[in-house]
C-alpha cells in the first residue's frame, strides 16, 4: 500500500491592489511554493494563509512542481 507523500506544488495567486498614487487597480500575480499531498490540500493551505486579507484574491492555477527535494 502506498502512503501519502508530501509533494511540492506551485500555486499562482492573483489579487487586485489599488495603486497608492493613481488609485487605479493593479493586478498583482504571485507564485507560492507549497508543500502538500494534493491540490486540494494546497488550496486549503493557501486559503488559510490569505485569511483576513483585505483585497479580493483568487488562485488562478495550482500544479505539481518539478522540485523533488529541498535541502534545509
C-alpha atoms as one frame of an Amber mdcrd trajectory, in Angstrom:
protein
   0.000   0.000   0.000   1.378   3.413  -0.985   1.495   6.044   1.752   0.599
   9.673   1.201   3.775  11.563   0.487   4.138  15.314   0.502   4.994  16.911
  -2.812   5.641  20.482  -3.827   3.098  22.498  -5.776   3.202  25.927  -7.372
   0.064  27.890  -6.550  -0.458  31.006  -8.652  -2.365  33.711  -6.810  -3.761
  36.942  -8.205  -5.208  39.885  -6.336  -6.277  43.432  -7.128  -4.452  46.224
  -5.332  -5.120  49.954  -5.714  -2.082  52.000  -6.766  -1.133  54.426  -3.977
  -0.505  57.315  -6.373  -3.173  56.977  -9.048  -5.830  54.912  -7.266  -6.082
  52.629 -10.306  -6.450  48.916  -9.657  -3.329  46.853 -10.368  -3.435  43.098
 -10.823  -0.713  41.540  -8.697   0.374  37.995  -9.573   2.443  35.844  -7.231
   3.649  32.253  -7.213   3.753  30.306  -3.967   5.687  27.072  -3.479   3.538
  24.932  -1.185   4.237  21.526   0.333   1.197  19.263   0.362  -0.130  15.868
  -0.626  -2.803  17.031  -3.119  -4.046  20.088  -4.971  -6.993  20.281  -2.569
  -4.594  20.291   0.399  -2.522  23.061  -1.207  -5.614  25.162  -1.997  -6.654
  24.839   1.640  -3.212  25.951   2.865  -3.171  28.967   0.533  -6.710  29.905
   1.570  -5.706  29.753   5.241  -2.655  31.932   4.613  -4.818  34.602   2.919
  -7.393  34.588   5.732  -8.094  38.178   6.717  -6.519  39.546   3.506  -8.294
  42.821   2.745  -8.413  42.639  -1.051 -10.127  40.233  -3.438  -7.814  37.381
  -4.346  -8.019  34.079  -6.203  -5.955  31.032  -7.017  -5.530  31.040 -10.797
  -3.531  27.799 -11.087  -2.115  25.009  -8.982   0.279  22.484 -10.480   2.719
  19.948  -9.125   6.246  21.340  -9.081   9.161  19.569 -10.709  11.108  20.167
  -7.486  11.524  16.779  -5.865  13.690  17.646  -2.889  14.515  20.651  -0.732
  17.661  20.856   1.363  17.418  22.887   4.550
